[in-house]
Each structure stands twice: as structure tokens, then as C-alpha cells.
Amino acid sequence: LEHKRLFAEYVGDVLQRAGVKRADSLAPGVMLLIEGAIVTAVRLGSSAPADEALAAARRWADKVAALPPLAVRMTKEAVEAVAHATAHASIYMDRDQY
């Protein structure tokens, strides 16, 4: 899936140029938001989902920016722990089948 890799690289570059810290770790979430908006736009035959996705991202960013730094860090660590646990479980299951 070369196009996904190139898209991820592009999103990461855009985030870096925008001055986003740790752009590489934020890029997958931004890609998910973009791809979700694209799929929804195709399904609805409208470009409105792109505007809705941007507005949702801005609301989310505003809420996170208003939180104390410790709460944000702890939330990030919890999300990372769950993501890695899920990935580990699925990889284990895949490996077990071969």
C-alpha cells in the first residue's frame, strides 16, 4: 500500500511545516480523520463531511489545549497503552495461526 505510506509522509510533512510537535505521532489520527471524511463524502455525495471533520478537530484541539498538561500527558499515555495492548493481542493471534 504505497499510496498510504506516501499519504502518511505528506500529512506528517504538512504537520511539521505547521509547527506541530511530534507530528509523526499525530499524523495517523489526522489521516484517519481525513479518510473518514472522504468515505463519508463519497457515501453522501457531498463535500460537507470535510468541513464537519475540520470543525470537530478544532473543537477537540481547543478542549485538549484547555486541559492541564498533566491530564493531557496521562490521557496520551493511557491511549498509547490501550493501543499497544490491542496491537499486541492481534499480532499474537496472527502469529499463533501460522
Disulfide bonds with the S-S distance in Angstrom:
none
